[in-house]
Amino acid sequence: MHIPPHDNRNRPIVGADDAHVPLVYFNILRLRAGEHFDQAVPGYETCVVPATGTVTVETGGETFAGIGHRGADVWDGEPEGVYVPTGLPARITALTDTETFIAGARHDVPLRPFAVRAGDLDVVQYGSDDTKTHRRIKHILGANHHDRVGRLLVSELFTVGAGGWSGFPSHKHDTDRPPEETRHDECYNFRFRPRHGSGLQMLQRVDNEPGDAYHIVDGSTVLIDRGYHPCCVLPGYEMYYFTILGGLSQRSLIQHFQPTHADQVHTIPGILDMVARFR
């Protein structure tokens, strides 16, 4: 499902118990310096990640000050975030004008809040210019925090260079049958540089049968409930997407590669290392 960019007025773009992706939650906050937002999402653990600007997050009796230092856009510096456990409200106060992502996953066990600073990121780069798959992933809640989070995985994915494909070889994660595959709902929010760039999100429900394709633009949100889902960006443009994954029975993601294209894992440098980091 594609949700076009719009002014959500700080209301969830993907709310709790969404009909398409009930395991994840997504909101975008736009706050002026000095403004605050009080957040409570019962039944979901969340992660507060400024796309731009700087915030302070208060939750569970702790204060995490000065989170985020990006200026013009998501390419302008490293991401930072604050993990907010299930059952805890949070106050987000803008120290500068900010656009802030709220990522969430359904979880029922309360844990402890913590901050993810730039030095805590788990970064992996894979693909190549030759295969048109050159990408850099910055895991905010990834392998480095697997023992401190319930079911939530949060990452930022950037193209390296301009144009090309992401999420290939095509894979899915819509059926809970470990150790072959896990059920993880997923949500993307896309950005392009320059902003008038655009791309394509594919969603192929069945191997070798026609699927859906969405024209994605700066600010598009895409919900991945089932099927194989590669995406691409037009030549001459850079693409970014904020990625939220929520697991049904475990946090570690096990992808099932599309049988028709599964052999491509051996043609793309670093792809297996990338897969191993989603835990």
C-alpha positions in Angstrom: 0.0 0.0 0.0 1.3 3.5 -0.9 0.4 6.5 1.3 1.2 9.8 -0.6 3.0 12.6 1.3 0.7 14.8 3.2 0.5 17.0 6.3 -0.4 14.5 9.0 -0.5 17.2 11.7 1.5 15.0 14.0 -1.1 12.2 13.9 0.1 8.7 13.1 0.5 7.8 9.5 0.4 4.1 10.4 -1.6 3.8 13.7 -1.7 1.0 16.2 -3.4 -2.2 14.9 -3.3 -1.0 11.3 -5.3 -3.2 9.0 -2.4 -3.8 6.6 0.6 -3.9 9.0 -0.6 -4.3 12.6 2.9 -5.1 13.9 4.3 -1.7 13.2 3.6 2.0 13.9 4.8 5.2 12.2 4.4 8.9 12.9 6.1 12.0 11.7 6.3 15.0 14.1 6.9 18.5 12.9 7.8 20.8 15.7 9.1 24.3 16.0 11.9 25.1 18.5 10.5 25.1 22.0 7.4 23.0 21.2 6.8 19.6 22.7 4.8 16.5 21.9 3.5 14.0 24.4 3.5 10.5 23.0 1.9 7.3 24.3 1.4 4.2 22.1 0.0 1.4 24.3 1.2 -2.1 23.3 4.1 -0.8 21.1 7.7 -0.1 21.8 9.0 2.9 19.9 12.1 4.7 18.7 12.3 8.5 18.4 14.6 9.5 15.5 15.0 13.1 14.3 15.1 13.2 10.5 16.3 16.8 10.9 16.9 19.0 13.9 17.5 18.3 17.6 15.2 17.1 20.4 15.2 16.1 24.0 13.3 13.0 25.0 12.0 12.4 28.5 10.7 8.9 29.4 10.8 6.5 32.3 12.2 9.1 34.6 15.2 9.7 32.4 16.1 12.6 30.1 18.0 12.1 26.9 19.1 15.6 25.8 20.4 16.8 22.4 19.3 13.9 20.2 20.0 14.4 16.5 22.2 17.0 14.8 21.2 16.9 11.1 20.5 20.2 9.3 19.0 20.4 5.9 18.0 16.8 5.3 18.7 13.2 6.2 22.0 13.3 4.2 23.3 16.0 6.5 24.9 14.0 9.3 24.3 10.7 11.2 21.0 9.6 12.7 20.4 9.3 16.5 17.5 8.1 18.4 15.9 7.1 21.8 14.3 3.8 22.5 11.0 4.1 24.4 9.8 0.8 25.9 6.3 -0.6 25.8 4.1 1.1 28.4 6.1 4.3 28.8 4.9 7.7 27.7 7.5 10.1 26.3 7.7 13.9 26.0 9.6 15.0 22.9 10.8 18.6 23.1 12.2 20.4 20.0 15.5 22.2 20.7 15.5 23.4 17.1 12.9 23.2 14.3 12.6 19.5 13.7 11.0 16.7 11.7 11.1 13.6 13.8 10.2 10.0 13.0 8.5 7.8 15.5 9.0 4.1 14.7 7.1 1.4 16.6 6.6 -2.4 16.8 4.0 -4.3 18.8 5.5 -5.7 22.0 4.2 -6.5 25.5 7.3 -6.7 27.6 8.5 -3.5 29.2 12.3 -2.9 29.0 14.5 0.1 29.8 14.9 3.3 27.7 18.2 4.2 26.2 19.8 6.6 23.6 21.4 5.6 20.4 24.2 8.1 19.5 26.0 8.4 16.2 28.8 6.2 17.5 26.4 3.4 18.4 25.2 2.8 14.8 25.7 -0.5 13.1 26.7 0.5 9.5 27.0 -1.9 6.6 27.6 -1.2 2.9 26.9 -3.7 0.2 26.4 -4.0 -3.6 28.4 -2.4 -6.3 28.1 0.2 -9.0 28.4 -2.5 -11.6 25.3 -4.4 -10.3 23.4 -1.1 -9.8 22.9 -2.1 -6.1 25.4 0.0 -4.2 23.8 0.8 -0.8 24.7 1.9 2.7 22.5 0.9 5.7 22.7 2.6 9.1 21.0 0.4 11.6 19.8 2.5 14.5 18.2 -0.5 16.3 20.1 -3.3 14.8 22.5 -6.0 15.9 24.2 -3.7 18.3 21.1 -3.5 20.4 19.6 -7.0 20.0 19.5 -7.7 23.7 17.9 -4.4 24.7 14.9 -4.3 22.4 11.8 -6.5 21.9 10.6 -6.8 18.3 11.6 -3.5 16.7 14.2 -3.0 14.0 14.9 0.5 12.8 17.3 1.4 10.0 18.1 4.1 7.4 19.1 3.0 3.9 20.9 5.2 1.4 21.8 4.8 -2.2 25.5 5.1 -2.9 25.8 7.2 -6.0 22.7 8.0 -8.2 20.1 5.6 -9.5 19.9 1.8 -9.1 18.0 -0.9 -7.1 17.5 -1.7 -3.5 15.9 -4.7 -1.8 17.3 -7.0 -4.5 17.5 -10.0 -4.8 13.7 -9.8 -4.2 12.7 -11.2 -0.8 9.7 -11.5 1.5 9.1 -12.0 5.2 5.3 -12.5 5.5 5.1 -16.1 6.8 6.2 -17.2 10.3 8.0 -20.4 9.7 11.4 -20.2 11.3 14.2 -21.0 10.6 13.3 -20.6 6.9 11.3 -17.3 7.2 9.8 -15.0 9.8 6.7 -12.7 9.7 7.8 -9.1 9.9 5.5 -6.3 8.9 7.4 -3.4 7.4 7.0 0.3 6.7 9.2 2.7 4.6 9.3 6.4 4.3 11.2 7.7 1.3 13.3 10.8 0.6 15.1 11.9 -2.6 18.0 14.1 -3.4 17.2 16.4 -5.2 13.7 16.4 -3.8 12.0 16.3 -7.2 13.5 12.8 -7.8 11.3 9.7 -7.6 11.4 6.0 -7.9 9.4 2.8 -8.0 8.3 0.4 -5.3 7.4 -3.1 -6.5 5.2 -5.6 -4.6 5.0 -9.0 -6.2 2.7 -11.3 -4.2 3.5 -14.5 -6.0 6.7 -15.6 -7.8 6.5 -15.2 -11.5 3.1 -13.6 -11.5 2.4 -9.8 -12.1 2.3 -7.7 -9.0 1.8 -4.1 -8.0 4.0 -1.0 -8.6 3.8 2.3 -6.9 5.3 5.6 -8.0 7.2 6.9 -4.9 8.1 10.5 -4.4 9.8 12.5 -1.6 7.7 11.8 1.5 6.0 8.7 0.3 5.2 6.0 2.8 4.9 2.3 1.7 3.4 -0.5 3.8 4.8 -4.0 3.1 2.4 -6.6 4.4 3.2 -9.5 2.1 5.1 -10.3 -1.1 8.5 -9.6 -2.7 9.4 -5.9 -2.6 12.4 -4.5 -4.4 12.5 -0.7 -5.2 14.5 1.6 -7.4 15.4 5.2 -7.9 15.6 7.1 -11.2 19.1 7.6 -12.7 20.7 10.8 -11.6 19.0 10.9 -8.1 19.8 9.6 -4.6 17.2 7.7 -2.6 16.8 7.3 1.2 14.3 5.3 3.1 13.5 5.1 6.8 12.8 1.4 7.6 10.6 0.0 10.4 10.3 -3.8 10.9 8.2 -5.5 13.6 8.3 -9.2 14.1 5.5 -11.5 15.1 7.4 -14.1 17.1 11.0 -12.9 17.2 13.1 -9.8 16.5 15.7 -11.4 14.2 14.6 -11.1 10.6 14.8 -14.2 8.3 14.2 -13.3 4.7 13.0 -15.7 2.0 14.5 -14.8 -1.3 12.3 -15.1 -4.4 13.1 -18.4 -6.0 13.4 -17.0 -9.5 16.1 -14.5 -8.4 17.7 -16.3 -5.4 20.9 -17.1 -7.2 21.6 -13.3 -7.4 22.8 -13.3 -3.8 26.1 -14.6 -5.2 26.5 -11.8 -7.7 26.0 -8.8 -5.3 29.0 -8.1 -3.0 28.2 -8.0 0.7 24.6 -9.1 0.4 25.0 -12.0 2.8 26.7 -9.8 5.4 23.8 -7.3 5.0 21.3 -10.1 5.7 23.2 -11.2 8.8 22.9 -7.7 10.4 19.1 -7.8 10.6 18.8 -9.2 14.1 
